[in-house]
Amino acid sequence: MKRIKLMPNAIFIFIFSLVALVSSFVLYIYWYIEITIGLDDVVDKFDIDPHMVFESQPALVIVVLSLLVGLILTGLSMTFIYNLKMQQLYRLQNNFINNFTHELKTPVTSLKLYLETFLKHELSKEEQDKFVNYMLQDVHRLSDNISNILDLGRIESSHFKGEFVELNLPCFVSSFYADNAYLFKGANIKVEHLEGDDINVAINTSLFEMLLINLATNAVKYNQSGKPELQVQFEVSQRNVMIKFSDNGIGIDRSQSKKIFKKFYQIGHSNIMSAKGSGLGLYLVQNIVRAHRGKIKVSSDGADSGSMFTVTLPLSNKAVSSR
């Protein structure tokens, strides 16, 4: 894809417009004062009634000109900011297309290679099982990426009205990770909660499962330790419950803590995260949290120190009244 170089031109045009506008403003004031002085000289020289000549009001004219210039500057500034935002969106979309194309092409190429191997060679049962497992991983990867795109469109739609049911959240989370451990092979996922401690929250089960999958997948994918770990803890206040997802991954720089939730955003090429994903996972998570009337934030002590995603959700009315 050809990259459009708009930013240098936009900055040059904006600066040039400002210089031209300010210069015009100064020249107009100078011209008006000179004309006013000239008219006063004419009135004095020919003894003309000053009321017969247009009465000069420099202060009023300067105020009017200042307002007009202010409006023009505001318009130019808004145009400049809009232009920069459009360029940023273009870069994000361009990164998304490149990365997502890679995410789709890589497993397809891998599947093609394994299938061609099956056709051209006689493989032992052990080799067949190994290749089938590799192909299943590629299929899961394709399925996850396609699902993210479809789910994102559904969640972003203003017409999304999913069914929310009241559930004991710790039990739901614990059961989900136990039943789907095969999705996170090699990871140690531990859900901590007290037996019998009811934390009832109204959730959309399919959406919340996507949230759990994405956060656990990130903990595994962006991890350089020998054993990826994810610890899930619950803290309850009077009206809310905080779910803390703590991992032992590569960590997140503080300057990136808000940007990572943006659509298509990916951390720079100096970080291992730049080589993975489509830039939609955490954006999807944030939208799911918002659909549940909650908030999400991330904290980390920096590189190789792990990350903690904290999801805050409102307790159900029944749970609040019982406290």
BELPE-V360558 format. One record per backbone hydrogen bond with DSSP energy under -1.0 kcal/mol. NH is the residue of the N-H (numbers start at 0). CO is the residue of the C=O. If there is no record, write none. Layout:
BEGIN
{{NH	CO} {NH	CO}}
END
This chain:
BEGIN
{{5	3} {9	5} {10	6} {11	7} {12	8} {13	9} {14	10} {15	11} {16	12} {17	13} {18	14} {19	15} {20	16} {21	17} {22	18} {23	19} {24	20} {25	21} {26	22} {27	23} {28	24} {29	25} {30	26} {31	27} {32	28} {33	29} {34	30} {35	31} {36	32} {37	33} {38	34} {39	35} {40	36} {41	37} {42	38} {43	39} {44	40} {45	41} {47	42} {51	48} {60	56} {61	57} {62	58} {63	59} {64	60} {65	61} {66	62} {67	63} {68	64} {69	65} {70	66} {71	67} {72	68} {73	69} {74	70} {75	71} {76	72} {77	73} {78	74} {79	75} {80	76} {81	77} {82	78} {83	79} {84	80} {85	81} {86	82} {87	83} {88	84} {89	85} {90	86} {91	87} {92	88} {93	89} {94	90} {95	91} {96	92} {97	93} {98	94} {99	95} {100	96} {101	97} {102	98} {103	99} {104	100} {105	101} {107	103} {108	104} {109	105} {110	106} {111	107} {112	108} {113	109} {114	110} {115	111} {116	112} {117	113} {118	114} {119	115} {120	116} {127	123} {128	124} {129	125} {130	126} {131	127} {132	128} {133	129} {134	130} {135	131} {136	132} {137	133} {138	134} {139	135} {140	136} {141	137} {142	138} {143	139} {144	140} {145	141} {146	142} {147	143} {148	144} {149	145} {150	146} {151	147} {152	148} {153	149} {154	150} {155	151} {156	152} {159	156} {164	202} {166	200} {168	166} {168	198} {171	167} {172	168} {173	169} {174	170} {175	171} {176	172} {177	173} {178	174} {179	175} {182	179} {183	180} {186	183} {187	227} {189	229} {191	231} {196	193} {197	195} {200	166} {202	164} {207	203} {208	204} {209	205} {210	206} {211	207} {212	208} {213	209} {214	210} {215	211} {216	212} {217	213} {218	214} {219	215} {220	216} {221	217} {222	220} {229	187} {230	245} {231	189} {232	243} {234	241} {236	239} {240	312} {241	234} {242	310} {243	232} {244	308} {245	230} {246	306} {247	228} {249	221} {255	252} {256	253} {259	255} {260	257} {261	258} {263	278} {264	261} {270	267} {273	270} {274	271} {275	272} {283	279} {284	280} {285	281} {286	282} {287	283} {288	284} {289	285} {290	286} {292	289} {293	288} {294	311} {296	309} {298	307} {303	249} {304	301} {305	248} {307	298} {308	244} {309	296} {310	242} {311	294} {312	240} {314	238} {315	199} {319	315} {320	316} {321	317} {322	319}}
END
